[in-house]
Amino acid sequence: MKKLLIFLLTAALAAALALPAAAAGETDPLLTLVNPWNTIPEDWTVELKSIGGGHSVDKRCYDDLSAMLRDCRAAGLRPVVRSSYRTRRTQEQLYANKVRQWKGYGYSDSEARKKAAAIVAPPDTSEHQLGLAVDLVDASYQTLDSRQADTPAQKWLMAHSWEYGFILRYPTDKSDVTGIIYEPWHYRYVGRDYARQICESGLCLEEWLDKRQEARAVESAVSAQMEELRRRAFVMLWHQK
């Protein structure tokens, strides 16, 4: 019995040590999930820093964004910031304009709102309101469509953005998960370590966060098992005195 308890305790400890590092600790604010089903937290605050051209971002991503744009330009490319931080009012106006556009095509109000939401996030569901997202385009082609992915600057950004803490937030074939169409221009800052993990996983943010939550559940179960094994071992040793 004693040997069995030692074996189980060792196995539980090994399982705990094998858990992903991302499973530990509380959720980092940089990983705050905002999408059609998760609105911006009511207590969210943004400390803005100007990046020029009338654009600002949360100061937490300022240095890495500046470095990424600088290095992209040093490679002979011409990235342009099309959009950065947005107030709720600005997001509301953009969404309303898109709804009107679809209604102009003959869609009902509800249909127009649904179609608009796949392109322009309704107020309080846009990452731009976090101050951690930017829309980047190539100076040679600034239209926000799938052809943006074929531009020289965009190819560089897609390949290197993770090195600076940014992820391509709405990748192709993930619309059913993100609720947003493929946007090869929208980058979200999550920090360098998380960006590397997400990039290596091949998952979008929603999928990666789900996996992270699963790891946390395993961690909790293993911790509970270890505690029970320690209790049983203590009881057994006590009775052997």
Phi and psi restraints in degrees (value plus and minus 20) as a CYANA .aco file:
   2 LYS   PHI     -83.4   -43.4
   2 LYS   PSI     -62.8   -22.8
   3 LYS   PHI     -83.4   -43.4
   3 LYS   PSI     -58.6   -18.6
   4 LEU   PHI     -83.8   -43.8
   4 LEU   PSI     -63.7   -23.7
   5 LEU   PHI     -83.8   -43.8
   5 LEU   PSI     -60.3   -20.3
   6 ILE   PHI     -84.1   -44.1
   6 ILE   PSI     -60.5   -20.5
   7 PHE   PHI     -83.1   -43.1
   7 PHE   PSI     -66.7   -26.7
   8 LEU   PHI     -85.5   -45.5
   8 LEU   PSI     -60.3   -20.3
   9 LEU   PHI     -83.4   -43.4
   9 LEU   PSI     -60.9   -20.9
  10 THR   PHI     -85.0   -45.0
  10 THR   PSI     -62.0   -22.0
  11 ALA   PHI     -84.5   -44.5
  11 ALA   PSI     -61.3   -21.3
  12 ALA   PHI     -85.6   -45.6
  12 ALA   PSI     -60.0   -20.0
  13 LEU   PHI     -84.0   -44.0
  13 LEU   PSI     -61.4   -21.4
  14 ALA   PHI     -83.3   -43.3
  14 ALA   PSI     -60.1   -20.1
  15 ALA   PHI     -85.2   -45.2
  15 ALA   PSI     -58.7   -18.7
  16 ALA   PHI     -85.3   -45.3
  16 ALA   PSI     -61.5   -21.5
  17 LEU   PHI     -88.8   -48.8
  17 LEU   PSI     -42.9    -2.9
  18 ALA   PHI    -104.2   -64.2
  18 ALA   PSI     -26.2    13.8
  19 LEU   PHI     -87.1   -47.1
  19 LEU   PSI     127.2   167.2
  20 PRO   PHI     -81.1   -41.1
  20 PRO   PSI     124.0   164.0
  21 ALA   PHI     -80.3   -40.3
  21 ALA   PSI     -50.9   -10.9
  22 ALA   PHI     -85.9   -45.9
  22 ALA   PSI     -34.2     5.8
  23 ALA   PHI     -97.3   -57.3
  23 ALA   PSI     -36.5     3.5
  24 ALA   PHI    -109.7   -69.7
  24 ALA   PSI     134.2   174.2
  25 GLY   PHI      61.6   101.6
  25 GLY   PSI     154.5   194.5
  26 GLU   PHI    -100.0   -60.0
  26 GLU   PSI     144.8   184.8
  27 THR   PHI     -85.7   -45.7
  27 THR   PSI     108.8   148.8
  28 ASP   PHI     -92.6   -52.6
  28 ASP   PSI     114.1   154.1
  29 PRO   PHI     -74.2   -34.2
  29 PRO   PSI     -48.6    -8.6
  30 LEU   PHI     -87.0   -47.0
  30 LEU   PSI     -35.6     4.4
  31 LEU   PHI    -119.7   -79.7
  31 LEU   PSI     -10.0    30.0
  32 THR   PHI     -73.6   -33.6
  32 THR   PSI     103.7   143.7
  33 LEU   PHI    -110.3   -70.3
  33 LEU   PSI     102.4   142.4
  34 VAL   PHI    -147.9  -107.9
  34 VAL   PSI     100.9   140.9
  35 ASN   PHI    -178.5  -138.5
  35 ASN   PSI    -193.5  -153.5
  36 PRO   PHI     -76.0   -36.0
  36 PRO   PSI     -40.6    -0.6
  37 TRP   PHI    -129.1   -89.1
  37 TRP   PSI     -24.2    15.8
  38 ASN   PHI    -155.1  -115.1
  38 ASN   PSI      87.9   127.9
  39 THR   PHI    -103.0   -63.0
  39 THR   PSI     144.5   184.5
  40 ILE   PHI     -81.5   -41.5
  40 ILE   PSI     113.4   153.4
  41 PRO   PHI     -75.3   -35.3
  41 PRO   PSI     120.7   160.7
  42 GLU   PHI     -81.4   -41.4
  42 GLU   PSI     -48.5    -8.5
  43 ASP   PHI    -115.2   -75.2
  43 ASP   PSI      -6.7    33.3
  44 TRP   PHI     -89.6   -49.6
  44 TRP   PSI     111.3   151.3
  45 THR   PHI    -145.6  -105.6
  45 THR   PSI     130.1   170.1
  46 VAL   PHI    -145.4  -105.4
  46 VAL   PSI     107.8   147.8
  47 GLU   PHI    -125.1   -85.1
  47 GLU   PSI      82.6   122.6
  48 LEU   PHI    -101.5   -61.5
  48 LEU   PSI     131.2   171.2
  49 LYS   PHI    -158.6  -118.6
  49 LYS   PSI     110.0   150.0
  50 SER   PHI     -90.9   -50.9
  50 SER   PSI     118.0   158.0
  51 ILE   PHI    -133.0   -93.0
  51 ILE   PSI      -8.9    31.1
  52 GLY   PHI      69.2   109.2
  52 GLY   PSI     143.2   183.2
  53 GLY   PHI      47.3    87.3
  53 GLY   PSI       0.9    40.9
  54 GLY   PHI      61.0   101.0
  54 GLY   PSI     -10.0    30.0
  55 HIS   PHI    -127.4   -87.4
  55 HIS   PSI     127.4   167.4
  56 SER   PHI    -159.7  -119.7
  56 SER   PSI     135.2   175.2
  57 VAL   PHI    -159.3  -119.3
  57 VAL   PSI     146.1   186.1
  58 ASP   PHI     -80.8   -40.8
  58 ASP   PSI     118.0   158.0
  59 LYS   PHI     -81.5   -41.5
  59 LYS   PSI     -40.4    -0.4
  60 ARG   PHI     -86.8   -46.8
  60 ARG   PSI     -43.2    -3.2
  61 CYS   PHI    -130.3   -90.3
  61 CYS   PSI     -18.9    21.1
  62 TYR   PHI     -78.8   -38.8
  62 TYR   PSI     -71.9   -31.9
  63 ASP   PHI     -82.1   -42.1
  63 ASP   PSI     -65.7   -25.7
  64 ASP   PHI     -88.8   -48.8
  64 ASP   PSI     -56.9   -16.9
  65 LEU   PHI     -85.6   -45.6
  65 LEU   PSI     -63.3   -23.3
  66 SER   PHI     -81.1   -41.1
  66 SER   PSI     -62.3   -22.3
  67 ALA   PHI     -85.5   -45.5
  67 ALA   PSI     -61.2   -21.2
  68 MET   PHI     -83.7   -43.7
  68 MET   PSI     -65.4   -25.4
  69 LEU   PHI     -87.1   -47.1
  69 LEU   PSI     -59.4   -19.4
  70 ARG   PHI     -82.1   -42.1
  70 ARG   PSI     -65.6   -25.6
  71 ASP   PHI     -90.0   -50.0
  71 ASP   PSI     -54.1   -14.1
  72 CYS   PHI     -84.2   -44.2
  72 CYS   PSI     -62.7   -22.7
  73 ARG   PHI     -88.8   -48.8
  73 ARG   PSI     -54.4   -14.4
  74 ALA   PHI     -85.3   -45.3
  74 ALA   PSI     -42.7    -2.7
  75 ALA   PHI    -103.0   -63.0
  75 ALA   PSI     -13.7    26.3
  76 GLY   PHI      67.0   107.0
  76 GLY   PSI      -4.8    35.2
  77 LEU   PHI    -126.8   -86.8
  77 LEU   PSI     149.8   189.8
  78 ARG   PHI    -150.8  -110.8
  78 ARG   PSI      56.6    96.6
  79 PRO   PHI     -95.0   -55.0
  79 PRO   PSI     124.5   164.5
  80 VAL   PHI    -149.4  -109.4
  80 VAL   PSI     114.6   154.6
  81 VAL   PHI    -102.2   -62.2
  81 VAL   PSI      95.9   135.9
  82 ARG   PHI    -112.4   -72.4
  82 ARG   PSI     -51.9   -11.9
  83 SER   PHI    -175.2  -135.2
  83 SER   PSI     128.6   168.6
  84 SER   PHI    -159.5  -119.5
  84 SER   PSI    -147.3  -107.3
  85 TYR   PHI     -85.9   -45.9
  85 TYR   PSI     119.4   159.4
  86 ARG   PHI    -149.4  -109.4
  86 ARG   PSI     122.0   162.0
  87 THR   PHI     -96.9   -56.9
  87 THR   PSI     146.1   186.1
  88 ARG   PHI     -81.6   -41.6
  88 ARG   PSI     -58.9   -18.9
  89 ARG   PHI     -82.6   -42.6
  89 ARG   PSI     -63.0   -23.0
  90 THR   PHI     -82.9   -42.9
  90 THR   PSI     -63.3   -23.3
  91 GLN   PHI     -84.1   -44.1
  91 GLN   PSI     -57.9   -17.9
  92 GLU   PHI     -82.7   -42.7
  92 GLU   PSI     -61.9   -21.9
  93 GLN   PHI     -86.7   -46.7
  93 GLN   PSI     -62.9   -22.9
  94 LEU   PHI     -82.2   -42.2
  94 LEU   PSI     -62.9   -22.9
  95 TYR   PHI     -86.0   -46.0
  95 TYR   PSI     -63.7   -23.7
  96 ALA   PHI     -81.6   -41.6
  96 ALA   PSI     -58.9   -18.9
  97 ASN   PHI     -83.9   -43.9
  97 ASN   PSI     -60.5   -20.5
  98 LYS   PHI     -89.2   -49.2
  98 LYS   PSI     -57.1   -17.1
  99 VAL   PHI     -82.0   -42.0
  99 VAL   PSI     -65.4   -25.4
 100 ARG   PHI     -80.9   -40.9
 100 ARG   PSI     -56.8   -16.8
 101 GLN   PHI     -82.3   -42.3
 101 GLN   PSI     -66.3   -26.3
 102 TRP   PHI     -88.7   -48.7
 102 TRP   PSI     -55.9   -15.9
 103 LYS   PHI     -85.0   -45.0
 103 LYS   PSI     -52.0   -12.0
 104 GLY   PHI     -86.0   -46.0
 104 GLY   PSI     -41.7    -1.7
 105 TYR   PHI    -104.5   -64.5
 105 TYR   PSI     -21.2    18.8
 106 GLY   PHI      83.4   123.4
 106 GLY   PSI     -14.7    25.3
 107 TYR   PHI    -101.5   -61.5
 107 TYR   PSI     131.5   171.5
 108 SER   PHI     -88.3   -48.3
 108 SER   PSI     148.8   188.8
 109 ASP   PHI     -80.3   -40.3
 109 ASP   PSI     -65.5   -25.5
 110 SER   PHI     -86.4   -46.4
 110 SER   PSI     -60.2   -20.2
 111 GLU   PHI     -86.7   -46.7
 111 GLU   PSI     -60.5   -20.5
 112 ALA   PHI     -84.5   -44.5
 112 ALA   PSI     -60.2   -20.2
 113 ARG   PHI     -85.4   -45.4
 113 ARG   PSI     -58.0   -18.0
 114 LYS   PHI     -87.2   -47.2
 114 LYS   PSI     -64.7   -24.7
 115 LYS   PHI     -87.7   -47.7
 115 LYS   PSI     -59.1   -19.1
 116 ALA   PHI     -83.8   -43.8
 116 ALA   PSI     -58.7   -18.7
 117 ALA   PHI     -85.7   -45.7
 117 ALA   PSI     -42.8    -2.8
 118 ALA   PHI     -97.5   -57.5
 118 ALA   PSI     -33.8     6.2
 119 ILE   PHI    -133.9   -93.9
 119 ILE   PSI     -65.2   -25.2
 120 VAL   PHI    -142.6  -102.6
 120 VAL   PSI      98.0   138.0
 121 ALA   PHI     -83.8   -43.8
 121 ALA   PSI     116.4   156.4
 122 PRO   PHI     -81.3   -41.3
 122 PRO   PSI     139.2   179.2
 123 PRO   PHI     -71.3   -31.3
 123 PRO   PSI     119.7   159.7
 124 ASP   PHI      55.5    95.5
 124 ASP   PSI     -16.8    23.2
 125 THR   PHI    -141.2  -101.2
 125 THR   PSI      -4.7    35.3
 126 SER   PHI    -123.7   -83.7
 126 SER   PSI     112.0   152.0
 127 GLU   PHI     -84.6   -44.6
 127 GLU   PSI     -42.9    -2.9
 128 HIS   PHI     -82.5   -42.5
 128 HIS   PSI     -47.5    -7.5
 129 GLN   PHI     -92.9   -52.9
 129 GLN   PSI     -36.8     3.2
 130 LEU   PHI     -93.9   -53.9
 130 LEU   PSI     -47.4    -7.4
 131 GLY   PHI      65.3   105.3
 131 GLY   PSI     -13.7    26.3
 132 LEU   PHI    -130.3   -90.3
 132 LEU   PSI     -10.4    29.6
 133 ALA   PHI    -146.1  -106.1
 133 ALA   PSI     125.4   165.4
 134 VAL   PHI    -158.4  -118.4
 134 VAL   PSI     126.6   166.6
 135 ASP   PHI    -122.0   -82.0
 135 ASP   PSI     100.1   140.1
 136 LEU   PHI    -139.0   -99.0
 136 LEU   PSI     115.2   155.2
 137 VAL   PHI    -151.7  -111.7
 137 VAL   PSI     149.8   189.8
 138 ASP   PHI    -108.4   -68.4
 138 ASP   PSI     116.4   156.4
 139 ALA   PHI     -77.9   -37.9
 139 ALA   PSI     -46.9    -6.9
 140 SER   PHI     -99.5   -59.5
 140 SER   PSI     -36.5     3.5
 141 TYR   PHI    -174.1  -134.1
 141 TYR   PSI      85.0   125.0
 142 GLN   PHI    -128.1   -88.1
 142 GLN   PSI      -7.3    32.7
 143 THR   PHI     -96.9   -56.9
 143 THR   PSI     116.9   156.9
 144 LEU   PHI    -108.5   -68.5
 144 LEU   PSI      60.7   100.7
 145 ASP   PHI    -164.5  -124.5
 145 ASP   PSI    -199.6  -159.6
 146 SER   PHI     -82.9   -42.9
 146 SER   PSI     -42.8    -2.8
 147 ARG   PHI     -87.8   -47.8
 147 ARG   PSI     -36.6     3.4
 148 GLN   PHI     -77.7   -37.7
 148 GLN   PSI     -52.2   -12.2
 149 ALA   PHI     -84.4   -44.4
 149 ALA   PSI     -40.2    -0.2
 150 ASP   PHI    -111.3   -71.3
 150 ASP   PSI     -22.0    18.0
 151 THR   PHI     -99.4   -59.4
 151 THR   PSI     131.2   171.2
 152 PRO   PHI     -77.1   -37.1
 152 PRO   PSI     -66.6   -26.6
 153 ALA   PHI     -84.5   -44.5
 153 ALA   PSI     -60.6   -20.6
 154 GLN   PHI     -86.9   -46.9
 154 GLN   PSI     -57.5   -17.5
 155 LYS   PHI     -81.9   -41.9
 155 LYS   PSI     -61.3   -21.3
 156 TRP   PHI     -84.5   -44.5
 156 TRP   PSI     -65.0   -25.0
 157 LEU   PHI     -83.2   -43.2
 157 LEU   PSI     -61.4   -21.4
 158 MET   PHI     -83.3   -43.3
 158 MET   PSI     -55.0   -15.0
 159 ALA   PHI     -99.7   -59.7
 159 ALA   PSI     -50.4   -10.4
 160 HIS   PHI    -137.1   -97.1
 160 HIS   PSI     -28.9    11.1
 161 SER   PHI     -76.6   -36.6
 161 SER   PSI     -56.2   -16.2
 162 TRP   PHI     -81.9   -41.9
 162 TRP   PSI     -48.1    -8.1
 163 GLU   PHI     -85.6   -45.6
 163 GLU   PSI     -39.4     0.6
 164 TYR   PHI    -130.9   -90.9
 164 TYR   PSI      -9.2    30.8
 165 GLY   PHI      71.4   111.4
 165 GLY   PSI     -10.6    29.4
 166 PHE   PHI    -129.8   -89.8
 166 PHE   PSI     127.6   167.6
 167 ILE   PHI    -142.3  -102.3
 167 ILE   PSI     128.5   168.5
 168 LEU   PHI     -92.5   -52.5
 168 LEU   PSI      86.3   126.3
 169 ARG   PHI     -90.2   -50.2
 169 ARG   PSI     -55.7   -15.7
 170 TYR   PHI    -141.0  -101.0
 170 TYR   PSI      55.3    95.3
 171 PRO   PHI     -91.2   -51.2
 171 PRO   PSI     146.3   186.3
 172 THR   PHI     -84.8   -44.8
 172 THR   PSI     129.3   169.3
 173 ASP   PHI      44.9    84.9
 173 ASP   PSI       0.1    40.1
 174 LYS   PHI    -141.2  -101.2
 174 LYS   PSI     -10.0    30.0
 175 SER   PHI     -79.9   -39.9
 175 SER   PSI     -55.4   -15.4
 176 ASP   PHI     -85.6   -45.6
 176 ASP   PSI     -44.1    -4.1
 177 VAL   PHI    -111.5   -71.5
 177 VAL   PSI     -63.2   -23.2
 178 THR   PHI    -105.2   -65.2
 178 THR   PSI     -44.4    -4.4
 179 GLY   PHI      61.2   101.2
 179 GLY   PSI     -16.0    24.0
 180 ILE   PHI    -147.4  -107.4
 180 ILE   PSI     125.3   165.3
 181 ILE   PHI     -83.3   -43.3
 181 ILE   PSI     145.6   185.6
 182 TYR   PHI     -79.1   -39.1
 182 TYR   PSI     103.2   143.2
 183 GLU   PHI    -149.0  -109.0
 183 GLU   PSI      72.0   112.0
 184 PRO   PHI     -97.7   -57.7
 184 PRO   PSI      13.6    53.6
 185 TRP   PHI    -158.9  -118.9
 185 TRP   PSI     -29.2    10.8
 186 HIS   PHI    -119.1   -79.1
 186 HIS   PSI      96.8   136.8
 187 TYR   PHI    -137.0   -97.0
 187 TYR   PSI     117.4   157.4
 188 ARG   PHI    -137.8   -97.8
 188 ARG   PSI     112.7   152.7
 189 TYR   PHI    -105.7   -65.7
 189 TYR   PSI     107.4   147.4
 190 VAL   PHI    -148.8  -108.8
 190 VAL   PSI     -21.0    19.0
 191 GLY   PHI      77.3   117.3
 191 GLY   PSI     133.1   173.1
 192 ARG   PHI     -84.4   -44.4
 192 ARG   PSI     -61.9   -21.9
 193 ASP   PHI     -86.5   -46.5
 193 ASP   PSI     -68.4   -28.4
 194 TYR   PHI     -84.8   -44.8
 194 TYR   PSI     -59.3   -19.3
 195 ALA   PHI     -81.1   -41.1
 195 ALA   PSI     -60.6   -20.6
 196 ARG   PHI     -82.9   -42.9
 196 ARG   PSI     -66.0   -26.0
 197 GLN   PHI     -81.9   -41.9
 197 GLN   PSI     -64.4   -24.4
 198 ILE   PHI     -86.0   -46.0
 198 ILE   PSI     -62.4   -22.4
 199 CYS   PHI     -82.0   -42.0
 199 CYS   PSI     -64.8   -24.8
 200 GLU   PHI     -85.6   -45.6
 200 GLU   PSI     -50.5   -10.5
 201 SER   PHI     -94.5   -54.5
 201 SER   PSI     -46.0    -6.0
 202 GLY   PHI      55.6    95.6
 202 GLY   PSI      -7.6    32.4
 203 LEU   PHI    -121.9   -81.9
 203 LEU   PSI     137.9   177.9
 204 CYS   PHI    -103.2   -63.2
 204 CYS   PSI     152.4   192.4
 205 LEU   PHI     -78.9   -38.9
 205 LEU   PSI     -63.5   -23.5
 206 GLU   PHI     -78.6   -38.6
 206 GLU   PSI     -66.9   -26.9
 207 GLU   PHI     -85.2   -45.2
 207 GLU   PSI     -62.2   -22.2
 208 TRP   PHI     -85.7   -45.7
 208 TRP   PSI     -60.5   -20.5
 209 LEU   PHI     -85.7   -45.7
 209 LEU   PSI     -54.4   -14.4
 210 ASP   PHI     -83.5   -43.5
 210 ASP   PSI     -64.2   -24.2
 211 LYS   PHI     -82.6   -42.6
 211 LYS   PSI     -59.2   -19.2
 212 ARG   PHI     -84.2   -44.2
 212 ARG   PSI     -59.7   -19.7
 213 GLN   PHI     -86.5   -46.5
 213 GLN   PSI     -58.0   -18.0
 214 GLU   PHI     -82.7   -42.7
 214 GLU   PSI     -60.8   -20.8
 215 ALA   PHI     -82.8   -42.8
 215 ALA   PSI     -58.4   -18.4
 216 ARG   PHI     -84.5   -44.5
 216 ARG   PSI     -57.8   -17.8
 217 ALA   PHI     -84.8   -44.8
 217 ALA   PSI     -60.6   -20.6
 218 VAL   PHI     -84.0   -44.0
 218 VAL   PSI     -63.5   -23.5
 219 GLU   PHI     -78.4   -38.4
 219 GLU   PSI     -63.0   -23.0
 220 SER   PHI     -84.8   -44.8
 220 SER   PSI     -61.0   -21.0
 221 ALA   PHI     -86.2   -46.2
 221 ALA   PSI     -61.6   -21.6
 222 VAL   PHI     -85.4   -45.4
 222 VAL   PSI     -60.8   -20.8
 223 SER   PHI     -81.9   -41.9
 223 SER   PSI     -61.6   -21.6
 224 ALA   PHI     -85.0   -45.0
 224 ALA   PSI     -60.1   -20.1
 225 GLN   PHI     -84.7   -44.7
 225 GLN   PSI     -62.0   -22.0
 226 MET   PHI     -82.9   -42.9
 226 MET   PSI     -61.2   -21.2
 227 GLU   PHI     -83.3   -43.3
 227 GLU   PSI     -60.4   -20.4
 228 GLU   PHI     -87.3   -47.3
 228 GLU   PSI     -59.7   -19.7
 229 LEU   PHI     -85.8   -45.8
 229 LEU   PSI     -59.1   -19.1
 230 ARG   PHI     -83.1   -43.1
 230 ARG   PSI     -60.5   -20.5
 231 ARG   PHI     -83.8   -43.8
 231 ARG   PSI     -64.4   -24.4
 232 ARG   PHI     -86.1   -46.1
 232 ARG   PSI     -58.6   -18.6
 233 ALA   PHI     -84.8   -44.8
 233 ALA   PSI     -60.3   -20.3
 234 PHE   PHI     -83.5   -43.5
 234 PHE   PSI     -64.7   -24.7
 235 VAL   PHI     -81.7   -41.7
 235 VAL   PSI     -63.8   -23.8
 236 MET   PHI     -83.7   -43.7
 236 MET   PSI     -66.2   -26.2
 237 LEU   PHI     -85.5   -45.5
 237 LEU   PSI     -54.4   -14.4
 238 TRP   PHI     -83.6   -43.6
 238 TRP   PSI     -61.1   -21.1
 239 HIS   PHI     -94.4   -54.4
 239 HIS   PSI     -36.8     3.2
 240 GLN   PHI    -104.4   -64.4
 240 GLN   PSI     -28.8    11.2
